[in-house]
């Protein structure tokens, strides 16, 4: 069985890691959101790609979920002393990644090529694809501050402004990166990782041809919302600010027409009936990935669930 | 007595440091070559300015003379793993400097303003001025590889190509940075540090108005060439390749019309007569600065010599 996953940052990276521990490289591919990418201090930074790569390589910081484990902050501390911009934390090892990627992009190389080379250097055997090689910038419309670039909203403003909507700047000109449509077409099923539907999965689906390719395949999504809240990130807050009660049901509704299966946490068992009323098979299981065993357990549950759906 | 020094990299920084230990901030100013500056990996790097600043701040690596002491190389090691460009070594703390400077320059701030702020952050009380806020790039004409940007010649090619000449790209549009001409005009004497005449002092002199301002003041130069060779760097090799026998005499001849005094090492005592024949008073002393005491000793000798000349 071949699975292709769509993923954003930390939560998505965790499930993708679990799946990569079970499925060999020729049976599992990951397509990653790049709407969070931004240029900062002259560096081209791809937060979600890095989180997925670092996580699969075993290089991720287990406490934060983003950045590198055993990281040092000498450059960053110097920047603080010199009153530089320090709202986006950059570790020394992480800086090495950004510096090489920035230089290669400046020489015209594609993000997908660079990512492939980085994965090889980091010992990652699975294919990790950016959704596109073209610039797409997730913009967050807010009540208090107007439209903000994603990292400005997410990191600099700590998700505090009230969200009124989203826009993926550049999306109309963005083509799927080489391998993206193939990975979807060749998959027996797709998994939408427990990532933010608005700003992690929606940008991927908005790339030309991706949503319609997904519509031809069995799709199973894992709810990032558990008991009405999130493990990490602003998804629940966004739902509330957009006038929707945050719940696993709201997530299923979000993806409604694409879904054949949906995975909710045991605390949301009561929602099973209403989700299944949308003609979406629902698996109720423990979706909390507290450690690597948790990732493996959920990955196994998802694979079994996918198998039961496509048989 | 007020002294203004012209300085390049390591040797210049050492004497400037010695002078700064004796002369208070209102009596000593340093003008630094920026012809070595370059953009690398998207970073704006000012090697000579950084060497002078780090040295005066007590932050310089005592073994290399450039870069930071107690430096770590995590970003750089990561870049090596990712097959990035690593011919120019960038330490983690040093990267912090470059990142903040690059960002501020991108926002239109002047190198002289940024340098002033950095000096304050590093606890440097003396004024350190870049020769210009405008882009000047020292270009090295070589027999084997044509014209090379300075760091390409100096670091990447390890000074191996044979030099046939120099050009300071952009010099005709470069204005002295704020404070440069004032520091020369207000000085009782100028000191040309033991820096490379061709690529450290000449670029400063080539900035509009600097050479003619220097010509109105007593100038004392310290020979970077000792016993026909250099402590560090390609100056002697350059003289040879340009068909001139490298010697303290050749350095005095280089600056000839500007000099009132010249400082040579004791090993070059035999050259005193021929240098004085050019009507240049010559001090013979120990010019090797092996440690901080050596810097202080030479600085004191230079100050005494200057005093004897201007009385």
Interface residues (C-beta under 8 A of the other chain):
Chain A: X41 X42 X43 X71 X72 X74 X75 X76 X77 X78 X79 X81 X82 X83 X84 X85 X91 X92 X93 X94 X95 X96 X97 X99 X100 X102 X103 X104 X106 X117 X118 X121 X122
Chain B: X41 X42 X43 X71 X72 X74 X75 X76 X77 X78 X79 X81 X82 X83 X84 X85 X91 X92 X93 X94 X95 X96 X97 X99 X100 X102 X103 X104 X106 X117 X118 X121 X122
